[in-house]
Amino acid sequence: MRLKILFGYAMGMALSAMFALSAAAQAPAPGAEAGLHRWMSRDPRLEADPGLMDNPIYLRNHPEFAQWLQEHPRVHRQVAMMGAYDENHMWRSTEWWRTNNPNWISEHHPEWIQAHPEWRQYGDWDEHHEWHDRGWWASNHPEWVAAHHPDWGAVHREAAIEHHDAAIEHHEAAMEHHEVQMEHHEERMEHHEEHLEHHP
């Protein structure tokens, strides 16, 4: 019995090590992402269309970049986490997809959602992969918000405070403007009275 327990423990450790090695093998090398961004910043065409990484003509015309890709073969995985092509074969960043078609993200690239937890401060996806903003969730499923996004309440309070402060500033500015108008009115009245005194 003890031997079986030890054997099971050893197998578990071995499997854990295998999964860790597999994940490490798939992940880009440290610094590869920063290096890729540097290459893209040098050439707007590459930034607009990362598919050029697989274009033999482009690589032949950019031998240094081709050599860098050979030294970082797993960097293609990083590109897959940076964006995707739309239906017109235009490269779009993950942020563009989140803003313009978040439902497509949930259906085709759920790993992007895991990589960007900050997206959920604006809203969330339902069970049908449809995106709804915080206001929709609060109006239609407040109990779900309380259970899954209690942080939205804090964000809402902060927004309310900012709105209140902005309203006070606007009121003060309006009062100052009114006082200036009153001063101009009084000056015009004084000029009018002076005019009447000199021209009875």
Residue pairs with C-beta under 8 A, 6 or more apart in sequence:
25 74
26 74
26 77
27 74
27 77
28 72
28 74
28 75
28 77
28 78
29 72
29 74
29 75
32 72
32 74
32 75
32 78
33 75
33 78
35 68
35 72
35 75
36 72
36 75
36 78
36 79
39 46
39 65
39 68
40 46
40 47
40 50
41 47
43 62
45 52
46 52
46 53
46 58
46 65
48 91
49 91
50 79
50 82
50 83
50 91
51 85
51 91
52 58
52 59
53 59
53 69
53 75
53 76
53 79
59 65
59 66
59 69
60 66
69 75
81 94
81 111
81 112
81 115
82 93
82 94
83 91
83 92
83 93
83 94
83 96
83 97
84 91
84 92
84 97
84 108
84 109
85 91
85 92
86 92
92 100
94 105
94 109
94 112
94 116
97 104
97 105
97 109
97 112
98 105
98 112
98 116
98 119
102 119
102 123
102 125
102 131
103 125
103 129
103 130
103 131
105 112
105 113
106 113
106 125
106 129
106 130
106 131
107 129
113 119
113 120
113 125
120 149
121 151
121 152
121 155
122 133
122 134
123 131
123 132
123 133
123 134
123 136
123 137
124 131
124 132
124 137
124 148
124 149
125 131
125 132
126 132
132 140
134 145
134 149
134 152
134 155
134 156
137 144
137 145
137 149
137 152
138 145
138 152
138 156
145 152
145 153
146 153
